[in-house]
Amino acid sequence: MEGSYEDDDDEEEGEEEDEHGDTLCGICGGNYTQDEFWICCDVCERWYHGKCVKITPAKADSIKQYKCPPCCAKKGR
């Protein structure tokens, strides 16, 4: 029984990765990985690597509503 519990944990982690596995960065097109910081635009709801949009986790904490570079550019038109 104990072994099946551990297997369940592994499956849950796999499902979490699968849930986000098809998420692509709106700038570079790279796939989601858990070891990188990502931020979601509150306007278009696309996900971006923090490094691609020059946002650190610390900087993200101080942002109330994040607007990605493409959405910022649209307003200027």
Rosetta silent file (secondary structure, phi, psi, omega in degrees, C-alpha in Angstrom):
SEQUENCE: MEGSYEDDDDEEEGEEEDEHGDTLCGICGGNYTQDEFWICCDVCERWYHGKCVKITPAKADSIKQYKCPPCCAKKGR
SCORE:     score description
SCORE:     0.000 S_00000001
   1 L     0.000  -39.768 -177.838    0.000    0.000    0.000 S_00000001
   2 H   -60.245  -39.935  179.536    2.777    2.395    0.857 S_00000001
   3 H   -63.458  -35.689 -179.167    4.273    2.088   -2.632 S_00000001
   4 H   -69.645  -31.492  177.161    0.971    2.988   -4.299 S_00000001
   5 H   -63.794  -44.595  179.017    0.780    6.209   -2.264 S_00000001
   6 H   -64.051  -38.124  177.475    4.195    7.273   -3.528 S_00000001
   7 H   -62.035  -37.207  178.469    3.147    6.420   -7.071 S_00000001
   8 H   -61.811  -40.184  178.243    0.122    8.710   -6.661 S_00000001
   9 H   -62.060  -42.959  179.953    2.427   11.596   -5.751 S_00000001
  10 H   -62.817  -39.093  179.713    4.506   11.000   -8.856 S_00000001
  11 H   -65.810  -40.722  179.630    1.379   10.993  -11.010 S_00000001
  12 H   -62.768  -42.428  178.565    0.172   14.282   -9.511 S_00000001
  13 H   -63.243  -40.342  177.969    3.507   15.940  -10.264 S_00000001
  14 H   -64.051  -39.279  178.674    3.345   14.607  -13.814 S_00000001
  15 H   -65.698  -39.261  179.262   -0.184   15.940  -14.240 S_00000001
  16 H   -63.076  -43.275  178.030    0.911   19.375  -13.020 S_00000001
  17 H   -63.845  -41.964  179.019    3.742   19.433  -15.570 S_00000001
  18 H   -63.648  -36.879 -178.797    1.330   18.245  -18.303 S_00000001
  19 H   -59.535  -39.004 -178.072   -1.142   20.981  -17.367 S_00000001
  20 H  -103.541   -4.689 -173.927    1.432   23.688  -18.120 S_00000001
  21 H   -60.339  -27.009  179.864    3.565   21.743  -20.586 S_00000001
  22 L   -92.859    4.954  177.948    1.856   23.292  -23.604 S_00000001
  23 L   -77.806  126.844 -179.619    2.338   26.833  -22.273 S_00000001
  24 E  -115.716  145.699  176.093    4.721   28.799  -24.494 S_00000001
  25 L   -66.238  132.929 -179.634    6.475   32.078  -23.798 S_00000001
  26 L   -69.728  -12.393  179.217    4.850   34.908  -25.757 S_00000001
  27 L  -100.641  -59.265 -173.440    8.277   36.342  -26.612 S_00000001
  28 L   -97.059  -14.591 -179.797   10.681   33.466  -27.333 S_00000001
  29 L    80.397    6.631  179.789    8.186   30.603  -27.796 S_00000001
  30 L   -70.807  152.261  179.860    9.989   28.429  -25.245 S_00000001
  31 E   -74.097  157.083  174.934    8.086   25.790  -23.271 S_00000001
  32 L   -66.359  134.909  169.309    7.079   26.099  -19.634 S_00000001
  33 L  -136.330  145.696 -175.821    9.513   24.670  -17.101 S_00000001
  34 L   -69.110  -20.822 -174.898    9.107   24.730  -13.332 S_00000001
  35 L   -89.383    8.023  178.166   12.627   25.991  -12.686 S_00000001
  36 L  -119.524  149.962  176.377   12.098   29.347  -14.429 S_00000001
  37 L   -80.542  131.181  177.969   10.141   32.409  -13.318 S_00000001
  38 E  -124.053  152.472  176.076    7.102   33.138  -15.471 S_00000001
  39 E  -136.234  143.693 -178.586    4.643   36.043  -15.418 S_00000001
  40 E  -106.244  135.583  176.240    1.195   36.299  -16.971 S_00000001
  41 L   -72.449  131.040  179.539   -0.094   39.443  -18.677 S_00000001
  42 L   -76.763  -10.235  179.335   -3.278   40.646  -16.994 S_00000001
  43 L   -93.669  -59.967 -175.821   -4.561   42.010  -20.321 S_00000001
  44 L   -94.459  -10.547  179.680   -3.989   39.248  -22.908 S_00000001
  45 L    62.839   24.843  172.879   -3.397   36.422  -20.384 S_00000001
  46 L   -86.847  152.883  179.363   -0.294   35.175  -22.247 S_00000001
  47 E  -101.267  145.600 -177.870    2.622   33.795  -20.234 S_00000001
  48 E  -137.010  142.714  168.063    6.191   35.082  -20.485 S_00000001
  49 E   -62.463  136.685  176.174    9.572   34.065  -19.118 S_00000001
  50 L   -56.396  -40.007 -178.358   10.546   36.751  -16.626 S_00000001
  51 L   -65.923  -30.634 -179.230   13.932   37.019  -18.338 S_00000001
  52 L   -72.570  -28.548 -179.702   12.293   37.653  -21.738 S_00000001
  53 L  -110.479   10.487  176.110   10.297   40.616  -20.417 S_00000001
  54 L    57.374   46.488  176.291   12.989   41.727  -17.950 S_00000001
  55 L  -121.794  126.316  176.282   10.866   41.114  -14.835 S_00000001
  56 L   -94.333  161.068  176.087   12.366   39.519  -11.726 S_00000001
  57 H   -56.405  -38.286  179.246   10.287   37.774   -9.059 S_00000001
  58 H   -64.547  -42.772  178.886   11.066   40.681   -6.686 S_00000001
  59 H   -66.677  -37.791 -179.902    9.904   43.245   -9.239 S_00000001
  60 H   -62.304  -33.241  179.011    6.760   41.206   -9.962 S_00000001
  61 H   -61.743  -27.179 -178.138    5.801   41.406   -6.276 S_00000001
  62 L   -94.261   -1.694 -179.701    5.506   45.186   -6.581 S_00000001
  63 L   -93.676  124.299  179.587    3.402   45.138   -9.770 S_00000001
  64 L   -79.020  -42.099  178.729   -0.353   45.327   -9.186 S_00000001
  65 L  -139.253  117.560 -178.184   -1.309   44.596  -12.786 S_00000001
  66 L   -88.581  130.486  176.183    1.255   43.324  -15.293 S_00000001
  67 L  -121.163  119.815 -175.544    0.944   44.448  -18.916 S_00000001
  68 L   -69.758  162.672  179.384    3.273   42.716  -21.387 S_00000001
  69 H   -55.631  -43.572  177.899    5.328   44.594  -24.012 S_00000001
  70 H   -61.627  -37.855  178.549    2.999   43.668  -26.925 S_00000001
  71 H   -71.075  -34.802  175.882   -0.050   44.953  -25.003 S_00000001
  72 H   -64.683  -37.895 -179.745    1.816   48.143  -24.052 S_00000001
  73 H   -68.780  -34.174 -179.353    2.674   48.697  -27.727 S_00000001
  74 H   -63.456  -37.162 -178.306   -0.969   48.289  -28.823 S_00000001
  75 H   -65.227  -30.972 -178.425   -2.111   51.201  -26.657 S_00000001
  76 L   -71.902  -14.310 -176.100    0.362   53.529  -28.397 S_00000001
  77 L   -78.763    0.000    0.000   -1.220   52.974  -31.815 S_00000001
